């Protein structure tokens, strides 16, 4: 396997997780206001 393919396979879930965390954080902030 190519290193770039491995990097993309590892990076995609991390990026999705960070995006989800950011959305959850924004939701919590809007709820606590």
Secondary structure, 3 states (H helix, E strand, C coil): CCHHHHHHHHHHHHHHHHHHHHHHHHHHHHHHC
